[in-house]
Amino acid sequence: MNNRRRNFRSRSQKSSYRRRNGSINSANSNKFSPNGNINFGRNGSMNNVHNVEKTMQKFQQLAKDAQSNGDPVLAQNYLQHADHYLRRFNELTERKENTVEKNLSQDESKEKEFSQN
């Protein structure tokens, strides 16, 4: 095995390092959104129903573990996080159902137009 130590970049060199999103420094990556919240890139994780459901279940399990360890404050904190993801999950599920219903109604109207011609 090679016993040489790895040379790390100093801070001054790191500032010019390109980030994944292509910006030169981190000050450009944290933009304010129109509602005033800082927008951190999440790669769409909050829009994926499966990721939201998995995260919700993770926080529910963490709450159970905290409760069994005798920490009701931490358990409540985890339950609040799980509740947030439950609301997001319901929102995404409803949006998906509305999209499916809309597509079905459009398909039915196209079939009626086709059969009339």
N, CA, C and O atoms as CSV, one atom per row, in Angstrom:
chain,resi,resn,atom,element,x,y,z
A,1,MET,N,N,0.832,-1.182,0.000
A,1,MET,CA,C,0.000,0.000,0.000
A,1,MET,C,C,0.879,1.249,0.000
A,1,MET,O,O,1.956,1.262,0.595
A,2,ASN,N,N,0.421,2.262,-0.653
A,2,ASN,CA,C,1.175,3.503,-0.756
A,2,ASN,C,C,0.969,4.327,0.505
A,2,ASN,O,O,-0.172,4.566,0.900
A,3,ASN,N,N,2.045,4.766,1.143
A,3,ASN,CA,C,1.971,5.490,2.411
A,3,ASN,C,C,1.964,7.009,2.240
A,3,ASN,O,O,2.057,7.735,3.230
A,4,ARG,N,N,1.856,7.504,1.000
A,4,ARG,CA,C,1.834,8.953,0.804
A,4,ARG,C,C,0.506,9.520,1.263
A,4,ARG,O,O,-0.545,8.905,1.087
A,5,ARG,N,N,0.570,10.703,1.855
A,5,ARG,CA,C,-0.655,11.388,2.277
A,5,ARG,C,C,-1.258,12.113,1.090
A,5,ARG,O,O,-0.549,12.578,0.197
A,6,ARG,N,N,-2.571,12.199,1.095
A,6,ARG,CA,C,-3.277,12.909,0.031
A,6,ARG,C,C,-3.197,14.410,0.292
A,6,ARG,O,O,-3.424,14.861,1.415
A,7,ASN,N,N,-2.879,15.171,-0.730
A,7,ASN,CA,C,-2.828,16.619,-0.621
A,7,ASN,C,C,-4.214,17.193,-0.887
A,7,ASN,O,O,-4.798,16.961,-1.946
A,8,PHE,N,N,-4.733,17.937,0.073
A,8,PHE,CA,C,-6.036,18.557,-0.086
A,8,PHE,C,C,-5.870,19.976,-0.602
A,8,PHE,O,O,-4.841,20.611,-0.375
A,9,ARG,N,N,-6.884,20.469,-1.295
A,9,ARG,CA,C,-6.837,21.840,-1.790
A,9,ARG,C,C,-7.027,22.806,-0.636
A,9,ARG,O,O,-7.791,22.544,0.292
A,10,SER,N,N,-6.334,23.909,-0.706
A,10,SER,CA,C,-6.536,24.934,0.309
A,10,SER,C,C,-7.841,25.658,0.016
A,10,SER,O,O,-8.387,25.518,-1.079
A,11,ARG,N,N,-8.353,26.430,0.973
A,11,ARG,CA,C,-9.620,27.146,0.828
A,11,ARG,C,C,-9.654,28.060,-0.385
A,11,ARG,O,O,-10.664,28.122,-1.086
A,12,SER,N,N,-8.550,28.778,-0.645
A,12,SER,CA,C,-8.527,29.726,-1.757
A,12,SER,C,C,-8.707,29.014,-3.090
A,12,SER,O,O,-9.331,29.567,-3.995
A,13,GLN,N,N,-8.186,27.822,-3.234
A,13,GLN,CA,C,-8.342,27.076,-4.472
A,13,GLN,C,C,-9.752,26.508,-4.598
A,13,GLN,O,O,-10.269,26.390,-5.709
A,14,LYS,N,N,-10.375,26.157,-3.490
A,14,LYS,CA,C,-11.704,25.565,-3.536
A,14,LYS,C,C,-12.763,26.540,-4.028
A,14,LYS,O,O,-13.749,26.118,-4.631
A,15,SER,N,N,-12.581,27.843,-3.782
A,15,SER,CA,C,-13.611,28.806,-4.138
A,15,SER,C,C,-13.849,28.845,-5.639
A,15,SER,O,O,-14.948,29.204,-6.062
A,16,SER,N,N,-12.872,28.495,-6.458
A,16,SER,CA,C,-13.067,28.513,-7.897
A,16,SER,C,C,-13.509,27.154,-8.433
A,16,SER,O,O,-13.670,26.990,-9.642
A,17,TYR,N,N,-13.702,26.209,-7.575
A,17,TYR,CA,C,-14.138,24.881,-7.976
A,17,TYR,C,C,-15.586,24.929,-8.446
A,17,TYR,O,O,-16.438,25.485,-7.754
A,18,ARG,N,N,-15.873,24.363,-9.592
A,18,ARG,CA,C,-17.230,24.386,-10.133
A,18,ARG,C,C,-18.121,23.388,-9.397
A,18,ARG,O,O,-17.753,22.234,-9.180
A,19,ARG,N,N,-19.289,23.866,-9.027
A,19,ARG,CA,C,-20.269,23.017,-8.351
A,19,ARG,C,C,-21.023,22.188,-9.379
A,19,ARG,O,O,-20.882,22.413,-10.582
A,20,ARG,N,N,-21.827,21.224,-8.913
A,20,ARG,CA,C,-22.602,20.364,-9.804
A,20,ARG,C,C,-23.571,21.153,-10.676
A,20,ARG,O,O,-23.798,20.799,-11.832
A,21,ASN,N,N,-24.145,22.225,-10.123
A,21,ASN,CA,C,-25.113,22.983,-10.904
A,21,ASN,C,C,-24.443,23.973,-11.846
A,21,ASN,O,O,-25.142,24.718,-12.533
A,22,GLY,N,N,-23.140,24.009,-11.904
A,22,GLY,CA,C,-22.426,24.828,-12.850
A,22,GLY,C,C,-22.068,26.208,-12.341
A,22,GLY,O,O,-21.371,26.941,-13.042
A,23,SER,N,N,-22.506,26.596,-11.163
A,23,SER,CA,C,-22.158,27.926,-10.668
A,23,SER,C,C,-20.735,27.921,-10.154
A,23,SER,O,O,-20.211,26.889,-9.736
A,24,ILE,N,N,-20.118,29.089,-10.192
A,24,ILE,CA,C,-18.715,29.177,-9.792
A,24,ILE,C,C,-18.572,29.212,-8.283
A,24,ILE,O,O,-17.632,28.626,-7.748
A,25,ASN,N,N,-19.477,29.883,-7.578
A,25,ASN,CA,C,-19.390,29.875,-6.121
A,25,ASN,C,C,-20.767,29.617,-5.522
A,25,ASN,O,O,-21.784,29.744,-6.204
A,26,SER,N,N,-20.790,29.265,-4.273
A,26,SER,CA,C,-22.037,28.855,-3.633
A,26,SER,C,C,-23.009,30.005,-3.436
A,26,SER,O,O,-24.196,29.766,-3.215
A,27,ALA,N,N,-22.543,31.244,-3.508
A,27,ALA,CA,C,-23.439,32.387,-3.336
A,27,ALA,C,C,-24.466,32.437,-4.461
A,27,ALA,O,O,-25.572,32.941,-4.263
A,28,ASN,N,N,-24.119,31.924,-5.629
A,28,ASN,CA,C,-25.054,31.931,-6.752
A,28,ASN,C,C,-26.070,30.810,-6.667
A,28,ASN,O,O,-27.128,30.910,-7.287
A,29,SER,N,N,-25.797,29.746,-5.927
A,29,SER,CA,C,-26.688,28.591,-5.919
A,29,SER,C,C,-27.869,28.762,-4.971
A,29,SER,O,O,-28.885,28.091,-5.152
A,30,ASN,N,N,-27.778,29.633,-3.967
A,30,ASN,CA,C,-28.877,29.838,-3.027
A,30,ASN,C,C,-29.634,31.109,-3.377
A,30,ASN,O,O,-29.392,32.165,-2.792
A,31,LYS,N,N,-30.537,31.005,-4.319
A,31,LYS,CA,C,-31.328,32.155,-4.750
A,31,LYS,C,C,-32.607,32.203,-3.934
A,31,LYS,O,O,-33.099,31.176,-3.466
A,32,PHE,N,N,-33.141,33.408,-3.767
A,32,PHE,CA,C,-34.420,33.547,-3.085
A,32,PHE,C,C,-35.535,33.297,-4.076
A,32,PHE,O,O,-35.523,33.830,-5.185
A,33,SER,N,N,-36.491,32.493,-3.677
A,33,SER,CA,C,-37.650,32.256,-4.522
A,33,SER,C,C,-38.646,33.389,-4.304
A,33,SER,O,O,-38.483,34.169,-3.367
A,34,PRO,N,N,-39.679,33.501,-5.149
A,34,PRO,CA,C,-40.624,34.608,-5.032
A,34,PRO,C,C,-41.328,34.688,-3.673
A,34,PRO,O,O,-41.730,35.773,-3.255
A,35,ASN,N,N,-41.479,33.564,-2.986
A,35,ASN,CA,C,-42.145,33.610,-1.681
A,35,ASN,C,C,-41.182,33.910,-0.541
A,35,ASN,O,O,-41.586,33.867,0.621
A,36,GLY,N,N,-39.918,34.212,-0.837
A,36,GLY,CA,C,-38.964,34.624,0.180
A,36,GLY,C,C,-38.165,33.497,0.797
A,36,GLY,O,O,-37.245,33.754,1.574
A,37,ASN,N,N,-38.487,32.253,0.474
A,37,ASN,CA,C,-37.733,31.128,1.024
A,37,ASN,C,C,-36.502,30.869,0.190
A,37,ASN,O,O,-36.504,31.085,-1.022
A,38,ILE,N,N,-35.463,30.411,0.833
A,38,ILE,CA,C,-34.252,30.070,0.092
A,38,ILE,C,C,-34.505,28.769,-0.648
A,38,ILE,O,O,-35.043,27.817,-0.082
A,39,ASN,N,N,-34.119,28.732,-1.902
A,39,ASN,CA,C,-34.359,27.567,-2.743
A,39,ASN,C,C,-33.095,26.725,-2.815
A,39,ASN,O,O,-32.141,27.097,-3.500
A,40,PHE,N,N,-33.076,25.605,-2.121
A,40,PHE,CA,C,-31.966,24.683,-2.201
A,40,PHE,C,C,-32.336,23.602,-3.206
A,40,PHE,O,O,-33.448,23.075,-3.167
A,41,GLY,N,N,-31.422,23.269,-4.098
A,41,GLY,CA,C,-31.716,22.260,-5.117
A,41,GLY,C,C,-31.961,20.902,-4.486
A,41,GLY,O,O,-31.105,20.366,-3.782
A,42,ARG,N,N,-33.142,20.353,-4.747
A,42,ARG,CA,C,-33.497,19.060,-4.172
A,42,ARG,C,C,-33.561,17.958,-5.208
A,42,ARG,O,O,-33.862,16.812,-4.874
A,43,ASN,N,N,-33.285,18.281,-6.448
A,43,ASN,CA,C,-33.354,17.309,-7.536
A,43,ASN,C,C,-34.739,16.671,-7.634
A,43,ASN,O,O,-34.846,15.502,-8.004
A,44,GLY,N,N,-35.794,17.406,-7.313
A,44,GLY,CA,C,-37.149,16.920,-7.493
A,44,GLY,C,C,-37.614,15.911,-6.468
A,44,GLY,O,O,-38.650,15.277,-6.669
A,45,SER,N,N,-36.888,15.736,-5.377
A,45,SER,CA,C,-37.255,14.700,-4.421
A,45,SER,C,C,-38.609,14.950,-3.778
A,45,SER,O,O,-39.288,14.002,-3.381
A,46,MET,N,N,-39.018,16.225,-3.667
A,46,MET,CA,C,-40.322,16.526,-3.059
A,46,MET,C,C,-41.456,16.352,-4.053
A,46,MET,O,O,-42.618,16.484,-3.669
A,47,ASN,N,N,-41.168,16.063,-5.303
A,47,ASN,CA,C,-42.200,15.856,-6.306
A,47,ASN,C,C,-42.372,14.391,-6.669
A,47,ASN,O,O,-43.242,14.051,-7.471
A,48,ASN,N,N,-41.568,13.534,-6.099
A,48,ASN,CA,C,-41.653,12.110,-6.367
A,48,ASN,C,C,-42.455,11.457,-5.237
A,48,ASN,O,O,-42.044,11.479,-4.077
A,49,VAL,N,N,-43.615,10.871,-5.599
A,49,VAL,CA,C,-44.516,10.299,-4.600
A,49,VAL,C,C,-43.816,9.230,-3.774
A,49,VAL,O,O,-44.011,9.151,-2.561
A,50,HIS,N,N,-43.006,8.412,-4.422
A,50,HIS,CA,C,-42.352,7.307,-3.716
A,50,HIS,C,C,-41.312,7.813,-2.719
A,50,HIS,O,O,-41.197,7.280,-1.616
A,51,ASN,N,N,-40.554,8.842,-3.105
A,51,ASN,CA,C,-39.566,9.410,-2.179
A,51,ASN,C,C,-40.241,10.057,-0.979
A,51,ASN,O,O,-39.771,9.923,0.151
A,52,VAL,N,N,-41.346,10.761,-1.224
A,52,VAL,CA,C,-42.065,11.427,-0.141
A,52,VAL,C,C,-42.633,10.384,0.824
A,52,VAL,O,O,-42.557,10.543,2.043
A,53,GLU,N,N,-43.199,9.319,0.262
A,53,GLU,CA,C,-43.756,8.257,1.114
A,53,GLU,C,C,-42.668,7.588,1.947
A,53,GLU,O,O,-42.863,7.323,3.133
A,54,LYS,N,N,-41.540,7.322,1.334
A,54,LYS,CA,C,-40.428,6.677,2.041
A,54,LYS,C,C,-39.904,7.572,3.168
A,54,LYS,O,O,-39.603,7.090,4.260
A,55,THR,N,N,-39.797,8.872,2.899
A,55,THR,CA,C,-39.326,9.809,3.910
A,55,THR,C,C,-40.318,9.913,5.064
A,55,THR,O,O,-39.922,9.983,6.228
A,56,MET,N,N,-41.624,9.921,4.732
A,56,MET,CA,C,-42.654,9.961,5.761
A,56,MET,C,C,-42.545,8.731,6.678
A,56,MET,O,O,-42.612,8.857,7.901
A,57,GLN,N,N,-42.380,7.566,6.089
A,57,GLN,CA,C,-42.252,6.337,6.881
A,57,GLN,C,C,-40.986,6.352,7.731
A,57,GLN,O,O,-40.983,5.842,8.851
A,58,LYS,N,N,-39.923,6.927,7.208
A,58,LYS,CA,C,-38.672,7.031,7.969
A,58,LYS,C,C,-38.874,7.859,9.234
A,58,LYS,O,O,-38.426,7.467,10.311
A,59,PHE,N,N,-39.556,9.018,9.103
A,59,PHE,CA,C,-39.783,9.860,10.264
A,59,PHE,C,C,-40.753,9.216,11.252
A,59,PHE,O,O,-40.623,9.413,12.460
A,60,GLN,N,N,-41.722,8.451,10.753
A,60,GLN,CA,C,-42.621,7.729,11.654
A,60,GLN,C,C,-41.843,6.702,12.473
A,60,GLN,O,O,-42.076,6.546,13.672
A,61,GLN,N,N,-40.925,6.010,11.821
A,61,GLN,CA,C,-40.109,5.022,12.535
A,61,GLN,C,C,-39.170,5.699,13.531
A,61,GLN,O,O,-38.975,5.198,14.639
A,62,LEU,N,N,-38.593,6.826,13.144
A,62,LEU,CA,C,-37.731,7.560,14.074
A,62,LEU,C,C,-38.522,8.023,15.293
A,62,LEU,O,O,-38.006,8.015,16.411
A,63,ALA,N,N,-39.776,8.427,15.080
A,63,ALA,CA,C,-40.619,8.854,16.198
A,63,ALA,C,C,-40.893,7.687,17.142
A,63,ALA,O,O,-40.862,7.847,18.362
A,64,LYS,N,N,-41.163,6.518,16.572
A,64,LYS,CA,C,-41.394,5.331,17.416
A,64,LYS,C,C,-40.146,4.995,18.224
A,64,LYS,O,O,-40.228,4.670,19.409
A,65,ASP,N,N,-39.002,5.076,17.573
A,65,ASP,CA,C,-37.743,4.772,18.261
A,65,ASP,C,C,-37.470,5.776,19.379
A,65,ASP,O,O,-37.046,5.395,20.470
A,66,ALA,N,N,-37.713,7.045,19.110
A,66,ALA,CA,C,-37.486,8.071,20.126
A,66,ALA,C,C,-38.433,7.890,21.303
A,66,ALA,O,O,-38.040,8.069,22.456
A,67,GLN,N,N,-39.685,7.534,21.010
A,67,GLN,CA,C,-40.665,7.305,22.082
A,67,GLN,C,C,-40.256,6.110,22.942
A,67,GLN,O,O,-40.367,6.156,24.167
A,68,SER,N,N,-39.786,5.046,22.301
A,68,SER,CA,C,-39.380,3.861,23.059
A,68,SER,C,C,-38.110,4.126,23.866
A,68,SER,O,O,-37.863,3.458,24.870
A,69,ASN,N,N,-37.306,5.096,23.433
A,69,ASN,CA,C,-36.101,5.472,24.179
A,69,ASN,C,C,-36.385,6.501,25.258
A,69,ASN,O,O,-35.470,6.943,25.952
A,70,GLY,N,N,-37.654,6.888,25.404
A,70,GLY,CA,C,-38.037,7.798,26.473
A,70,GLY,C,C,-37.791,9.267,26.174
A,70,GLY,O,O,-37.559,10.051,27.095
A,71,ASP,N,N,-37.836,9.652,24.920
A,71,ASP,CA,C,-37.626,11.049,24.546
A,71,ASP,C,C,-38.867,11.573,23.824
A,71,ASP,O,O,-38.904,11.571,22.593
A,72,PRO,N,N,-39.892,12.025,24.569
A,72,PRO,CA,C,-41.142,12.443,23.938
A,72,PRO,C,C,-41.001,13.722,23.107
A,72,PRO,O,O,-41.755,13.919,22.154
A,73,VAL,N,N,-40.050,14.587,23.451
A,73,VAL,CA,C,-39.866,15.822,22.683
A,73,VAL,C,C,-39.341,15.505,21.288
A,73,VAL,O,O,-39.843,16.029,20.294
A,74,LEU,N,N,-38.335,14.652,21.221
A,74,LEU,CA,C,-37.792,14.250,19.932
A,74,LEU,C,C,-38.830,13.468,19.132
A,74,LEU,O,O,-38.926,13.635,17.916
A,75,ALA,N,N,-39.601,12.623,19.797
A,75,ALA,CA,C,-40.654,11.867,19.123
A,75,ALA,C,C,-41.670,12.817,18.487
A,75,ALA,O,O,-42.092,12.609,17.350
A,76,GLN,N,N,-42.057,13.848,19.217
A,76,GLN,CA,C,-43.019,14.819,18.691
A,76,GLN,C,C,-42.430,15.560,17.495
A,76,GLN,O,O,-43.129,15.827,16.517
A,77,ASN,N,N,-41.159,15.886,17.577
A,77,ASN,CA,C,-40.492,16.550,16.461
A,77,ASN,C,C,-40.541,15.680,15.210
A,77,ASN,O,O,-40.872,16.164,14.128
A,78,TYR,N,N,-40.215,14.405,15.356
A,78,TYR,CA,C,-40.252,13.493,14.216
A,78,TYR,C,C,-41.673,13.331,13.685
A,78,TYR,O,O,-41.876,13.242,12.474
A,79,LEU,N,N,-42.657,13.293,14.583
A,79,LEU,CA,C,-44.047,13.168,14.136
A,79,LEU,C,C,-44.482,14.397,13.337
A,79,LEU,O,O,-45.249,14.273,12.382
A,80,GLN,N,N,-44.008,15.561,13.713
A,80,GLN,CA,C,-44.333,16.762,12.950
A,80,GLN,C,C,-43.712,16.704,11.551
A,80,GLN,O,O,-44.330,17.123,10.572
A,81,HIS,N,N,-42.500,16.188,11.468
A,81,HIS,CA,C,-41.884,16.011,10.151
A,81,HIS,C,C,-42.686,14.999,9.326
A,81,HIS,O,O,-42.951,15.227,8.146
A,82,ALA,N,N,-43.068,13.887,9.949
A,82,ALA,CA,C,-43.850,12.871,9.246
A,82,ALA,C,C,-45.175,13.444,8.771
A,82,ALA,O,O,-45.632,13.118,7.676
A,83,ASP,N,N,-45.801,14.298,9.585
A,83,ASP,CA,C,-47.066,14.920,9.213
A,83,ASP,C,C,-46.887,15.830,7.993
A,83,ASP,O,O,-47.742,15.871,7.108
A,84,HIS,N,N,-45.787,16.544,7.957
A,84,HIS,CA,C,-45.501,17.386,6.794
A,84,HIS,C,C,-45.417,16.545,5.525
A,84,HIS,O,O,-46.006,16.901,4.504
A,85,TYR,N,N,-44.691,15.435,5.584
A,85,TYR,CA,C,-44.551,14.577,4.411
A,85,TYR,C,C,-45.861,13.877,4.071
A,85,TYR,O,O,-46.115,13.592,2.901
A,86,LEU,N,N,-46.700,13.593,5.069
A,86,LEU,CA,C,-48.015,13.019,4.802
A,86,LEU,C,C,-48.867,14.005,4.001
A,86,LEU,O,O,-49.528,13.614,3.038
A,87,ARG,N,N,-48.855,15.281,4.396
A,87,ARG,CA,C,-49.606,16.293,3.649
A,87,ARG,C,C,-49.086,16.407,2.228
A,87,ARG,O,O,-49.874,16.501,1.287
A,88,ARG,N,N,-47.777,16.400,2.059
A,88,ARG,CA,C,-47.191,16.475,0.714
A,88,ARG,C,C,-47.549,15.234,-0.097
A,88,ARG,O,O,-47.839,15.345,-1.289
A,89,PHE,N,N,-47.536,14.064,0.519
A,89,PHE,CA,C,-47.895,12.820,-0.149
A,89,PHE,C,C,-49.343,12.882,-0.640
A,89,PHE,O,O,-49.635,12.514,-1.777
A,90,ASN,N,N,-50.251,13.353,0.232
A,90,ASN,CA,C,-51.660,13.467,-0.155
A,90,ASN,C,C,-51.834,14.455,-1.304
A,90,ASN,O,O,-52.627,14.217,-2.216
A,91,GLU,N,N,-51.108,15.542,-1.261
A,91,GLU,CA,C,-51.177,16.546,-2.327
A,91,GLU,C,C,-50.721,15.960,-3.663
A,91,GLU,O,O,-51.377,16.163,-4.686
A,92,LEU,N,N,-49.610,15.242,-3.658
A,92,LEU,CA,C,-49.102,14.650,-4.890
A,92,LEU,C,C,-50.029,13.558,-5.411
A,92,LEU,O,O,-50.221,13.431,-6.621
A,93,THR,N,N,-50.604,12.769,-4.506
A,93,THR,CA,C,-51.523,11.708,-4.908
A,93,THR,C,C,-52.776,12.303,-5.541
A,93,THR,O,O,-53.255,11.812,-6.563
A,94,GLU,N,N,-53.304,13.362,-4.930
A,94,GLU,CA,C,-54.496,14.016,-5.482
A,94,GLU,C,C,-54.195,14.608,-6.853
A,94,GLU,O,O,-55.003,14.491,-7.774
A,95,ARG,N,N,-53.050,15.235,-6.987
A,95,ARG,CA,C,-52.671,15.813,-8.276
A,95,ARG,C,C,-52.566,14.731,-9.341
A,95,ARG,O,O,-52.994,14.926,-10.478
A,96,LYS,N,N,-51.993,13.588,-8.969
A,96,LYS,CA,C,-51.843,12.480,-9.913
A,96,LYS,C,C,-53.207,11.937,-10.323
A,96,LYS,O,O,-53.430,11.655,-11.501
A,97,GLU,N,N,-54.124,11.787,-9.363
A,97,GLU,CA,C,-55.467,11.293,-9.677
A,97,GLU,C,C,-56.204,12.263,-10.594
A,97,GLU,O,O,-56.888,11.836,-11.525
A,98,ASN,N,N,-56.072,13.572,-10.338
A,98,ASN,CA,C,-56.720,14.567,-11.186
A,98,ASN,C,C,-56.179,14.525,-12.610
A,98,ASN,O,O,-56.930,14.692,-13.570
A,99,THR,N,N,-54.887,14.305,-12.741
A,99,THR,CA,C,-54.276,14.220,-14.064
A,99,THR,C,C,-54.791,12.994,-14.811
A,99,THR,O,O,-55.071,13.071,-16.007
A,100,VAL,N,N,-54.919,11.864,-14.117
A,100,VAL,CA,C,-55.417,10.638,-14.745
A,100,VAL,C,C,-56.865,10.826,-15.184
A,100,VAL,O,O,-57.230,10.442,-16.295
A,101,GLU,N,N,-57.694,11.415,-14.318
A,101,GLU,CA,C,-59.091,11.649,-14.661
A,101,GLU,C,C,-59.209,12.592,-15.854
A,101,GLU,O,O,-60.039,12.375,-16.737
A,102,LYS,N,N,-58.389,13.632,-15.885
A,102,LYS,CA,C,-58.416,14.590,-16.986
A,102,LYS,C,C,-58.046,13.904,-18.295
A,102,LYS,O,O,-58.677,14.137,-19.326
A,103,ASN,N,N,-57.020,13.057,-18.249
A,103,ASN,CA,C,-56.593,12.352,-19.457
A,103,ASN,C,C,-57.673,11.392,-19.937
A,103,ASN,O,O,-57.890,11.262,-21.142
A,104,LEU,N,N,-58.349,10.721,-19.015
A,104,LEU,CA,C,-59.424,9.804,-19.399
A,104,LEU,C,C,-60.580,10.542,-20.048
A,104,LEU,O,O,-61.122,10.081,-21.052
A,105,SER,N,N,-60.963,11.679,-19.490
A,105,SER,CA,C,-62.064,12.448,-20.066
A,105,SER,C,C,-61.688,12.984,-21.446
A,105,SER,O,O,-62.537,13.033,-22.336
A,106,GLN,N,N,-60.430,13.388,-21.638
A,106,GLN,CA,C,-59.988,13.847,-22.951
A,106,GLN,C,C,-60.014,12.703,-23.958
A,106,GLN,O,O,-60.410,12.895,-25.107
A,107,ASP,N,N,-59.592,11.507,-23.531
A,107,ASP,CA,C,-59.608,10.349,-24.423
A,107,ASP,C,C,-61.038,10.003,-24.828
A,107,ASP,O,O,-61.296,9.678,-25.987
A,108,GLU,N,N,-61.974,10.073,-23.865
A,108,GLU,CA,C,-63.374,9.773,-24.171
A,108,GLU,C,C,-63.950,10.773,-25.162
A,108,GLU,O,O,-64.676,10.390,-26.079
A,109,SER,N,N,-63.630,12.056,-24.986
A,109,SER,CA,C,-64.145,13.074,-25.911
A,109,SER,C,C,-63.558,12.894,-27.303
A,109,SER,O,O,-64.247,13.128,-28.296
A,110,LYS,N,N,-62.292,12.478,-27.392
A,110,LYS,CA,C,-61.685,12.221,-28.700
A,110,LYS,C,C,-62.349,11.034,-29.372
A,110,LYS,O,O,-62.569,11.055,-30.583
A,111,GLU,N,N,-62.676,9.989,-28.602
A,111,GLU,CA,C,-63.342,8.814,-29.165
A,111,GLU,C,C,-64.721,9.176,-29.689
A,111,GLU,O,O,-65.123,8.688,-30.745
A,112,LYS,N,N,-65.460,10.028,-28.969
A,112,LYS,CA,C,-66.778,10.448,-29.425
A,112,LYS,C,C,-66.690,11.238,-30.721
A,112,LYS,O,O,-67.490,11.032,-31.634
A,113,GLU,N,N,-65.710,12.152,-30.804
A,113,GLU,CA,C,-65.519,12.916,-32.026
A,113,GLU,C,C,-65.173,12.003,-33.196
A,113,GLU,O,O,-65.661,12.201,-34.308
A,114,PHE,N,N,-64.330,11.004,-32.944
A,114,PHE,CA,C,-63.914,10.080,-33.981
A,114,PHE,C,C,-65.088,9.230,-34.454
A,114,PHE,O,O,-65.231,8.985,-35.652
A,115,SER,N,N,-65.930,8.778,-33.522
A,115,SER,CA,C,-67.060,7.925,-33.897
A,115,SER,C,C,-68.145,8.708,-34.611
A,115,SER,O,O,-68.911,8.123,-35.376
A,116,GLN,N,N,-68.239,10.022,-34.385
A,116,GLN,CA,C,-69.235,10.840,-35.073
A,116,GLN,C,C,-68.807,11.116,-36.512
A,116,GLN,O,O,-69.651,11.336,-37.381
A,117,ASN,N,N,-67.504,11.105,-36.763
A,117,ASN,CA,C,-67.018,11.372,-38.131
A,117,ASN,C,C,-67.001,10.145,-38.933
A,117,ASN,O,O,-66.623,10.178,-40.104
